[in-house]
Amino acid sequence: MNKKLRVGLLFGGRSGEHEVSLTSAASILGALDPSKYEVVPIGITREGRWVAGSAADRLLPAVLEDGKPVTASVDPTMPQLIPLDSPSLAARPSGPRVPPDEARLDVIFPVLHGTFGEDGTVQGLLELAGIPYVGAGVLASAAGMDKDVMKKLFRDAGLPIVKWVLVLRSDWEKDLEGVRRLVEKQLRYPLFVKPANLGSSVGISKVHHRREFPAAMDLAAQYDRKILVEKGLEAREIECSVLGNDRPEASVPGEVVPVNEFYDYEAKYVKEGSELIIPAKLRAQQTERVRDLAVRAFQAIDCAGMARVDLLLDRKSGKIYVNEINTIPGFTSISMYPKLWEATGLPYPQLLDRLIELALERQREKMRTQYTYTPSLR
C-alpha cells in the first residue's frame, strides 16, 4: 500500500487578500482525496505568525486562532516544520537526521494570494528548505505580481498589451499636478489606476474624468509604492487557465460579465450578479488566439504549475490584449481557474492531483541540476 503524501496547505498571509486565501484553501481542503493525502493546514496570521494544525483540523480560521506556532526549516537535508517550542531547535550531533513523521512534509500547496505569498517571498523560503511546492518559482512569482515588470516581459515576448504609464508613489506625493500632466500627455481618459503589486482588484479604480484622478491615485498609493496607470478599453473580459511546467496547456476560455462597471473586488467576492460564461462565446479563431496568448504569457515569465491569464477583447477593434497573469489564482467555488479546467474535462479533484504531480516533477528536475563546481587540477 502506498504511503499517503503529506501535503502542507499554506494559507492566510499578511496581504489584503487574506480572506480570499481562506476561502480558496477551504475549497482545496475539502477536495483533496483523503485516501491519497494527509493534509496539514499551515496558517499565516495577518501579523505574519506561522501556525500549524493537525490533519484532523477542518476549520481554517480555528487553525489561525489556536494552531501551534511553527517555523519552516531552511535545512534542505531535513524538510520539515519545526514547532517553536520544540527541542528540535537545539543543537544536535552531526550526522543523518530523520524528521519525526508529524514534522515531515512531502509537498506544500501555497494558497497565498497577493503580497508575502504570491510574490516570490514564500517561494524563496521553500527553495531554501528544499520542499517541493505547487506553482510558480521565485522569478515567475515576483514578475507575475509586479504588473510593471510583467508587462515589460510580455512586451519583449511580442505579446499585445495596452499602453501604460508607471508612477512612483514618491513622485505622486511630491508633484501631483506634474504627474497628472505627464499621464494625460501619454494617455486619454478613461484610465485604470492600479497598485503594481496586488491582486483581487484591490485598490483599482476606473477613472472617467481628470477630476477622479487624484482620488484613484491616492487609493492605489495606499497599497504600493509603484502605481500603474493604463489606457481604458471598452472590452470584454476573457480568462484562460494554464497548467503545466515546460509544456503548458491552456483550458477553454471563459468570459466574466461583472455586475459592476468592471470586475472589482466587490464584483468578485461580495456582490451577487457577476456572470461567468464558460466557454466564452468566441469564434473558433478567437478561441485559439486566446489559448495561444495565454500559453505564451505563461512562458514569458517562466511560470510553472498553474496560472490564470486575463485578457481583454476590444469591442471596437476586435483585438485581443494580454492584461495580466495570476500565478496563484483563486480556488473558491466560484473561481474561474478550476471552473475552466472542469469545462475542459479535468474535474476539480483531478486538477489538484495534477498540480501536486507537477510540483513533484519540478522538484525532480531541480535535483538534476548541479549547484557546486570542483575545478579539475592538472
N, C-alpha and C positions, 0 to 999 in steps of 0.2 A: 504494500500500500504506500503510495506517495505521501510524503510529509506535506502538510499544508504550508503554503507560503505565508510568511508573517509580514503583513503589509502595514506600514505606518501611514495613517491618514492624517495629513498635516493641514490644519485649518485655522481659521480665525485671522490673526495678524493685526498689525498696527495701522493699516490703511483705512481710508474712508469706505472701503468695500468689505469691512469686517462682517456685517450681517449677511451680505450676499454669499460670502465664503461659507458661513454656517449652513445656509440653505443648500448650497451645492454639495457640501460634504455630507449632509444628511441623506441626500438622494443617492450618493455613491455608496454610503454605508449600507443603505437598505437594498442595494442592487448587487453588491459583491457576493458571489456564491460562497456560503459558509462551508461547503464541502471542499472548496479549494483554498480558501483564505482564512487566516486568523487576523482580524483587523484590530490594530491598536490605535485608538484615537489619540492624536497628539495635538493639543490646542496651544495657540499662541494668544495670550490675552491682549487687550488693547494697549496695555502698558509694555508689552513685549516679553512677558514671562512665559516660559515653556512649561506646560503641564501635561501629564500623560494619564489616561485612564486605563482600564483593563479591557480585554477583549469582550467582556460582558457588558460594557457600557454602551448604551444606545442613545442616550440623551446628551448631545454635544454641549449645550450650554452648561449642563451639570459638570462636565469634564473641566470646563474653563473655571468653574467656581470651586470644585473640590478635588481636582486632579493632583497627582503627586508631582512636585517640582522636579524637572529633569533638565539635562542638557544633552546635546548630541556630541558624542566622541568625535574628535578630529584625528584619531589614530586609525589610519587606513588598514592596519593589521587586525583591528578588532571593531568593526562597525557595530555600534550599539547605542542605546540610550542609557545614560547614567543618572540615576536618582541623585539629587544634590546632597542628600543626607547619607549617601552610601559610602561604605569603606572602600569601594572600588576606586574612589578618587585618590586614595592614599597610594604612596609609592609601593610598587610590587617588585619582586625579584625579576631579573631579566629572564627571557625565555618565552616559549609559546604560551599564549593566553587564550583561553576559550571563554567567551562571554556566557553568562548564565542565560538560559533559554528565554527568561522573561525580558532580557535586555536585547536579544537578537532581533535584527530587522533584515529581512531579505530585500525589501524594496520600499521606497517611500512614494506616496502619491500626494504631491503638494496640491492643495486646492486653496491657494492663497492669491486672491485677486488684488492687483494693484501694488502699491509701494511696499517694500520689505517682504516680497514674496514672489511676485511675478517679474521682478526687475533684475534678477540675477544674483541678488544678495544671498538668499537661501540656497540657490543652486551652487554658489561658490562654497558654502559651508558643506554641502553634501558631497561635492567633489573632493574636498579635503578629507572628509570622513571615509570616502571610498564606498558610499552607499548608493546603489542604483536608485534612480528616481524617474518618475514619469514626466515626460515633457521636455521642453527646450533646455539647452545648456546655458551657460553663463552669458556667452556673447549674444545668442539669439534672444534670450530673455531680456537683456538690457536694451538691445536695439529695438525689440518689439514694444518695449514700454515707452521709450523716448520717441515721440512721434516725429520730431525734427530729424533725428538720426535715421529713423525708419524710412522716412520719405526720401532722404538723400540716397539710401541704399536702393530703394525702389527706382528712383530716377536713374541711377547709374546702371541698373539692370534693364533699363529701357521700358519700364512699366509706365502706363499712363496715370498721372496723378494730377490733382487740381493744384493751382498755384497757391503758395502760402508765403507768409512773412513771419519770421521769428522775432520775438521781442523779449528782452530780459526784464525781469521784474524791477531791477535796479534802474534801468533806463526809463521805464514807465513812471516810476515814483519820482525820478529826477526831472523829467520833462514830458508831462502829459500831452501837451499840445503838439510838441515836436514829434512824438511817437504817432499821434493821430494823423498828422500831416504826412508822415512817412508811409503809413499804411494806406492812406487814401490816394497817395501818388501811384501806388502799385496795384491796388485792388479797388473794386467797386462794390457798393452795397447791393444785396445783403452779404453779410460775412458770418462766419462761425469763429468764435473765440474759445480756445481750449487750453487747459493746463497741458503741457507737453507730456507729463508723466502721471497718468492716472487712467482709470477705466470706468466702465459702467456709466459713462456720460456725466460723471460728477464734475461740477464746475464749468460745464459747457453752456454757452449762450448763443442764440441766433440773433444777430444784430441787423435790424432792418434799416435804421437811420443813424446818422452820426451822433444824435443825442443819446442813443442807447449804448454807445461805445464805451464810455468811461465805467459804467456800472459792470459791464461784461468783463472788462479788463481787471477791475478790482476783484471780482469774484474769482476769476482764474488765478490771479496772483495770490489768493489765499492758499492755493494748493500746490504751487510750483514756482520756482524761480525762472522757468522758461515758459513763455506763453506763445501759443500758435494761433495765428490769425489766417483763416483760409477763405478763399473765394466760395461764396454760397451758390449752390446749384439748385435748380428745380429738378429734383432727381428721385427716382425710385431707389429704395434701399435694399440691395441684394446681398445675401450672405452665403458663404460656401465653406464647408468643413473640409479640412485636410488631415490625413492620417498617414503616418509612415516615418521612416528615417531617411535613408539615402534615396529611396524610390517612393516618394509620397504619392498618394492618390487623393482625388477630390470627390466629394459627395455630389449629389444633385443639388442645385442651388435652391435657395428659398428666398422669399421676399417678406420684409417687415412693413406692415402698414400701421404706423403709430397712431395712437389715439390723440396724441399731441401733435404740434406742428413738426417736430422731429422726434427721434427715438431717444428721449432724455431719460434720466434715472426714474422719474415718476412714471413715465410710459412703460418702462421695462419692468418695474418691480412693485409699484404702488397702485396706480390707477388701472382699472379694468377697461378693456375695449381695444387694445392693440391687437392686430391680427397677424398671424404668421401663416403665410401661404406656402405650402410645401406640396409639390415642387413649385417654384416660381413660374408664372405664366410668361415664358420666353420662347422666342423662336429657336429652333434647333441650333442655328448658327450662334445665337447669343448665349445659349446654354454652354456650348463648347468653349466659347470665348471666356466666359466666366470661370469655368473649371480650369482652363489653361492659365489664366491670370492668377488664380488662387494658388496653384502649384508653384508658379514662378515666383510669387511673393514669398511663399514658404521657403523656397530655395534661396532667395535673395538675402535673407538674414541668417541662413544656415540653421534653419529650425529643425526640430526633431520631435517625434511623438505625435503631437497634435497642435492644431491651431484653427481658429476660425478667421476667415478673411472677409472683411466687409468691403463691398464695392458700391459704386454709385452709377446708375444708368440715367444719363441726362435725358430728360423728357423731350427737350427741343432737338438736340443733335443726334440722339441715339447712341452717343459714345459712352463706353464703359470705362470708369476710372477705378483704380485701386485706392480705397480710402485708408484702411489700416488693417493690421493683423493683431490678433489676440492670442497669446501663447498659452494662457490658462483660461479658456473660455468658460462661460457659465455652464454648470451641470445641474441646474434646477430642473424641476419637472416641466417647465415651460421654455427651457433654454434651446436655442437653435442648434447648437453643436450636436448633441445626441439625437435630436429630432431629425436632423438632416441625414445622419447615418442610418437611423431606423428606416427612413424613406428610401434609402439606397440599398437596404437589405441587410443591415447589420444592427440587430437589436441591442438595446442598452447594456444588458449584462455581458454580451459577447464583445461589445465595444470596450468595456472596462478590461476584459481578459486581454484583448489585443493591445491596449495601451500598456498593460503590465508586461506583456511579452516584448513589446518594443523597447521598454526600459531595460529589461534584462539583455536583450540583443545589443543594445547600445553599450551597455557595460562590458559585454564580452568583446566588442570591437575596441573599446578603450584599453582593455587588458592586452591587446596585441601590440600596443604602442610602447616602444622602449623610451624610458624617460631619463636614463643615465647613459653616459658615454665614457668608455675607458679607452684612451688612445693606446694604440699598439706601440711598443718600444722596440726599436731595432738595435 
